[in-house]
Amino acid sequence: MAEGSERKKPIAIITIGMAGAGKSTFVQRLNSYLHSQEKTPYILNLDPAVTHVPFDANIDIRDTVNYPEVMKQYNLGPNGGILTSLNLFTTKFDQVLGLVDKRADTVDYVILDTPGQIEIFTWSASGAIITDAVASSLPAVVAYVIDTPRTTAPATFMSNMLYACSILYKTKLPFILVFNKTDVQPHQFALDWMRDFEEFQAALAEHGGSRDSEGEPTYMNSLMHSMSLVLDEFYKHLTAVGVSSMSGDGIKEFFDAVDASREAYEKEYLPELARAREAREKKLQQAKDDSMNRLMKDLAVDRANNPAAALNDTWDPNADDEGDEDDDEDVNIIDRSEETWPGQGQYIDVTRAQRHPEERINWPRPG
Ligand SMILES: Nc1nc2c(ncn2[C@@H]2O[C@H](COP(=O)(O)OP(=O)(O)OP(=O)(O)O)[C@@H](O)[C@H]2O)c(=O)[nH]1
């Protein structure tokens, strides 16, 4: 733990990856490595559908949202159920941040494990809200876990990199490519392809189907060629490490990369965040001013048209606003390391979230 006059904030590691890439095993490996270094992390499991997590999560979405019940109530399939569960959990995320904040003085790393279906986290409003909320309160880094043995074909490698690229541009956070399962397949080929454009081109050509019957490059080959030029720029913005979550190889190098990304977060992400916040506030203020001007104009017209009614037009600022209450205010996020889960009465009540059938809105719902 850092000593000194001012303690550094913990850094959040947001673990993202395709299904089966080894995210949970990786998080467990980070957990055991940090324990061996006497730096206990704070871990969040955001996968509501997982039946077994190999680590002890401090906060587990499954304590707050009953995933099978969500599927039943909303008549959803597995993926819709995960997305809706994440939406429900996001409504309580301020509490999660509060709990993390309480531990900020005693932990160095906050680790998030995300749902197995990558797009549920990366392309949902909840995923974006959670990522933004975490990254605006703590230094944060994305660990993009890649199944190395399954990415040795140039086309698969490129698809995976394009996906990573889209996440980088969406989150704008420091980004680490984690080539996992190096015990089965060393990741050197990937580093070579990333560092040397021509080497990747050669692999593409070698992989067959690169020329049509007349000896011209195929459409796919030309597309991949152009894409790899785009990716060349992308590779400059990230760090790549090879790890084996099974054996623990490369985990120290991963943490070196995480620690180095703190500076990138402070130098690049934070100023960008401040700029975006300022622009948003300016826009909001403008919209408020416009609405207020319109309201004042309408009121002036109303008063001119009906002076008697205007005399009775009073507003009591102390009166309670109806319908403002939090439906689930009794549902609290549990920090497992501090208290035990109180049981099923604790779940967010999904039946109450649907109580306005006349509006034909099932909220929160997959979107
Ligand atoms: N050989 C080897 N196998 C690994 C490694 N990491 C994970 N695995 C295996 O890969 C499989 C998937 O690992 P998980 O950790 O469940 O992957 P995940 O990304 O969390 O899976 P989902 O949550 O279902 O998407 C399991 O069988 C793991 O044992 C590794 O470094 N080496």
The ligand as an ORCA input file, in Angstrom:
! r2SCAN-3c Opt
* xyz 0 1
  N      -5.240    -23.002    -20.807
  C      -5.825    -21.933    -20.314
  N      -7.156    -21.943    -20.141
  C      -7.735    -20.823    -19.620
  C      -6.976    -19.690    -19.258
  N      -7.840    -18.757    -18.788
  C      -9.062    -19.282    -18.853
  N      -9.015    -20.530    -19.349
  C     -10.148    -21.442    -19.591
  O     -11.013    -20.847    -20.501
  C     -12.363    -21.178    -20.203
  C     -13.198    -19.910    -20.059
  O     -12.729    -19.209    -18.925
  P     -13.671    -18.207    -18.117
  O     -12.819    -17.549    -17.107
  O     -14.913    -18.875    -17.660
  O     -14.026    -17.215    -19.284
  P     -15.020    -15.963    -19.276
  O     -14.543    -15.032    -20.313
  O     -15.208    -15.447    -17.900
  O     -16.306    -16.741    -19.720
  P     -17.803    -16.131    -19.841
  O     -18.052    -15.370    -18.586
  O     -18.629    -17.359    -19.989
  O     -17.753    -15.328    -21.050
  C     -12.310    -22.014    -18.924
  O     -12.364    -23.376    -19.280
  C     -10.958    -21.669    -18.329
  O     -10.434    -22.736    -17.561
  C      -5.556    -19.732    -19.452
  O      -4.802    -18.800    -19.191
  N      -5.049    -20.880    -19.978
*
